[in-house]
Amino acid sequence: MGVGLLAAATAVYSCSPSRRHDGAQLYATHCASCHGTQGEGLRRLIPPLAKSDYLPANYAYLPCLIRKGQRQSIVVNGIEYNQYMPGNEGLTDSEITNLLNYVQQHWGNQGDAYTMREVSGLLGACNGSDGQ
């Protein structure tokens, strides 16, 4: 039984180094051109993700925001933003999970981590889960 547990732990560990930087790469590819390389946003046009009060307050909504985008105005750190944010239907549930976990733990953010199962469930609210 101990050997089986050790084998399972080794298998999980061996998967993680190859996926360790997925969130950073996804952010660089899909988000940084608008939100900035350090999540700083763009003046009063595009909200910051760094030290953002919006992230923890909208934890359950963030997966749908990434998948479907956002058209309504939002307030981040006391500033109102009215720009349209396009969604990304091409990202898988697991990519959205990795992306959110990267943002949740960088630039002064200390948000709770998401699981893929949780993200898939939250995406159900906007009919956005692809189950992958």
Secondary structure, DSSP 8 states (H G I E B T S, - for coil): -HHHHHHHHHHHHHHHHHHTTHHHHHHHHHTHHHH-TTS--BTTTB---TT-SHHHHTTTTHHHHHHHEE-S-EEETTEEE---EE--TTS-HHHHHHHHHHHHTSTT-------HHHHHHHHGGGT-----
